[in-house]
């Protein structure tokens, strides 16, 4: 058995690392690319239209600090067994990930309202989409100006 310095890579370790590197380089660049806002919304709706109306997206139009931005989404729904909100999703235009969050609701939720805090990278459009129990979709969007950005990541 040959002597190997502590911490040094042997031939076998080097070949395994090189093979792993080649696999990473062989992945398509599109897989690492961030989807556009429209692509992310279409992915959530399965390509179905999400007309504006029937819900409210409340977010301050001018945000001083993008690290914790308060967001409230309210959907007009009876929240009964026959007519309720199934899911609410939040999307953004310029953060490293287009989809922010998906909330699952049911008729026992009582009301179709979610409130959370999100991080925003810069001035951008934020979209909320609600999936109803009948399979239809509703949406609401707003533009937000962020003076102190969060979530900055170089995607190039």
N, C-alpha and C positions, 0 to 999 in steps of 0.2 A: 504494500500500500504506500502510495506516494505521500510525502509530507505536504500539507496545505497550511498556509499562513492563516491565522485566525481572522475572520472577516473577509477573506479573499474569495472570489467566485471561482469555483472549479469549472471545468469544461462543460459538464452536464448542466450545472446551474446557469451558465452563460447561454447555452443553447435553448434552455427553457425560457429564459427571459427574452431572448431574441425572437423566439416563436410567438410569445405573447405580444411583443411589440408589433410584429407583422400583422397579427390578427386585429389589433387596435387600428393600425393604419389602413387596413382593408375595409373597415366599416365605411359605409357611404357617408359622405359629408352631410347629406340631407337629414340623416337620422339625428345628428347633433344640432341641426338648425332649429331655431325657435319658430314655431308656427305663428302666422300673422293673427291678428285679433279675429278677423273673419273666419280663418281656418279653425281656430280654437272653438268659436261659437258653433260653427257647422259640425265640428266633431261632437260637441255636446248634444246638439239637436238631431244628429244623424242626417243632416242636410235639409231638414225641414225649416220653413220660415218661422221666424220669431218676431212677429209684428210688435211695434212699440205700443204701450198702453196696458192698462189693467194692473199696473204695479208702479211703485215709487222707489227710486234709488236716491237715498239721502246721503250726501257726502259734501263736506265744505268745498266751495269752489276755489278757495285759496287756502293752501295748507302751508304752515310755517315749517313743520318738520315732517318729513316723509317716513319716519321710523314707526309712527303709530297713528294712522289715519282712521278715524271713526267712520264706519259705514253701517247704514241701516237699510234693509230692503223689506218693503211691505207689499204683499200681493193681495189684490181684491179677490177674496174667496170666502165661501160659506164655511169651509173646512168641515164639510159633512162627508159621510161615507161615499156619496155619489159625486161630490164636487170638492176636491181638495188639491192642494199643492203637493206634488210628489218630490220635486227637487228644486233647489235654488242654487245657481252657480254664479260666481263672480269671475270676471275676466278683465285683463288690463292690456294696454297697448304696448308699453315699453319696458316692463320689468323683464328680468331674465326668463321667467316662465309666464306664459300667457294666461294659464288658468290659476286663479288664486285659491278658490275653495269651492266645495260642493256640499250643500247641506241637504240632508234627507228629512222630509217631513211626512206626516200622515194625518188622517182625520182627527186623531187624538191630540194633535199639537195645540188645538184650541184656536190659534190664529196663525196666519201665514206671515210671520215677521221674524227676521233674524237681525242680530246686531253683533258686529265684531270690529276688530281693528286690523288693518292691513298695512303693509309697507309699500311705498310707492317710490320708484326710482327718480322720476322727473315729471314735468307737466305732461299729462296724457289723458286719454279717454278710458273710463272705467265703465264696464257693461255688466248688468245683472240680467240673467235669463232664468225664467221659471218654467218648469215642466208641470203641466196640470195632469190630473188623474185621467182625463180623457185622451191624453197624448198630445195635446196642443201646447204651444209655447207662447210666452209673452216676454217682452224685454223692455229695458229702460237703460239709458246711457247718459253719462254726464262727463264734462271735461273738468279736469282738476289741474290747478297750477300749484306746483310744489317748489318752495323756495330753497329748502335744505333737503337735498335728495338722499334716499336710502337705496339699498339693493343695487348698487352700481357694480356691474360685472362686465368685463370685456368679453363679448361673444364672438369677436372676429378671430 
